Amino acid sequence: MSENSATPDLKTPNISISVTGSALDVVMTTGLDYQFMFARVVRMLHEEGAHVVNASFSVVDDTIFHTIHSKVNGENGAEAEREAGRICERLRKFVSDVD
């Protein structure tokens, strides 16, 4: 295989979001060219009023695994779930716009 014949394989960002009560968990996988997304997602959560409890990432070969655990503010469970739903839509839109 020739060294200049292939361009780097860009892994399309993938996001999975789960909501349980006021807990909002984000798991995102990206390629090495999308390292900026981790900080962007954490910043979006802060902008939306979510409290980031834990955030980490790990790199395996050419894939980055991002995990963010956060709590959504709300006066009651239903309000927290509505807020979480709104935040989920913003995060999904961000990831799809990057792709």
C-alpha positions as CSV (number, residue, x, y, z in Angstrom):
1,M,0.0,0.0,0.0
2,S,1.4,3.4,-1.0
3,E,1.8,5.9,1.9
4,N,0.3,8.8,-0.1
5,S,-2.6,6.9,-1.7
6,A,-5.1,7.2,1.1
7,T,-6.5,10.1,3.0
8,P,-7.1,9.8,6.7
9,D,-10.3,8.0,7.6
10,L,-12.4,10.6,9.3
11,K,-14.8,9.0,11.8
12,T,-18.2,10.6,11.7
13,P,-19.2,11.9,15.2
14,N,-21.8,9.9,16.9
15,I,-23.8,11.0,20.0
16,S,-25.9,9.0,22.4
17,I,-27.9,10.9,25.0
18,S,-29.9,9.3,27.9
19,V,-32.2,11.1,30.3
20,T,-33.2,9.7,33.6
21,G,-35.1,12.2,35.7
22,S,-32.8,15.2,36.0
23,A,-29.7,13.2,35.0
24,L,-28.4,13.8,31.4
25,D,-25.7,11.5,30.2
26,V,-23.9,12.1,26.9
27,V,-21.7,9.5,25.2
28,M,-20.0,10.7,22.1
29,T,-17.5,9.0,19.8
30,T,-15.4,10.9,17.3
31,G,-12.3,10.6,15.2
32,L,-9.1,12.5,16.1
33,D,-10.1,15.4,13.8
34,Y,-13.1,16.2,16.0
35,Q,-11.3,16.8,19.4
36,F,-12.8,20.2,19.7
37,M,-16.3,18.7,20.2
38,F,-15.7,17.6,23.8
39,A,-15.1,21.2,25.0
40,R,-18.0,22.5,22.8
41,V,-20.5,20.0,24.3
42,V,-19.4,20.8,27.9
43,R,-19.7,24.5,27.1
44,M,-23.2,24.0,25.7
45,L,-24.3,22.1,28.8
46,H,-23.1,25.0,30.9
47,E,-24.9,27.6,28.7
48,E,-28.1,25.6,29.0
49,G,-27.8,25.6,32.8
50,A,-26.9,22.0,33.3
51,H,-24.4,21.1,36.0
52,V,-21.6,18.9,34.7
53,V,-20.9,16.3,37.4
54,N,-18.2,14.4,35.6
55,A,-16.6,14.7,32.1
56,S,-13.9,12.5,30.7
57,F,-12.5,11.2,27.4
58,S,-10.2,8.4,26.3
59,V,-8.4,7.7,23.0
60,V,-8.2,4.3,21.5
61,D,-6.3,4.1,18.2
62,D,-8.0,6.8,16.0
63,T,-11.3,7.0,18.0
64,I,-12.1,9.3,21.0
65,F,-14.7,8.2,23.5
66,H,-16.3,11.2,25.4
67,T,-18.5,10.7,28.4
68,I,-20.3,13.5,30.2
69,H,-22.6,13.1,33.2
70,S,-24.7,16.1,34.1
71,K,-27.7,17.2,36.1
72,V,-30.4,19.4,34.6
73,N,-32.1,22.1,36.7
74,G,-35.8,22.1,37.1
75,E,-38.3,22.8,39.9
76,N,-39.8,19.3,39.4
77,G,-39.2,16.1,37.5
78,A,-41.4,17.1,34.6
79,E,-39.7,20.5,34.2
80,A,-36.2,18.9,34.4
81,E,-37.2,16.4,31.7
82,R,-38.4,19.2,29.4
83,E,-35.2,21.0,29.9
84,A,-33.2,17.8,29.2
85,G,-35.2,17.3,26.0
86,R,-34.4,20.8,24.8
87,I,-30.7,20.3,25.6
88,C,-30.7,17.0,23.8
89,E,-32.1,18.6,20.6
90,R,-29.4,21.3,20.7
91,L,-26.6,18.7,21.2
92,R,-27.9,16.5,18.4
93,K,-28.2,19.5,16.0
94,F,-24.6,20.5,16.9
95,V,-23.3,17.0,16.1
96,S,-25.3,16.7,12.9
97,D,-24.1,20.2,11.7
98,V,-20.5,19.2,12.3
99,D,-20.8,16.1,10.1
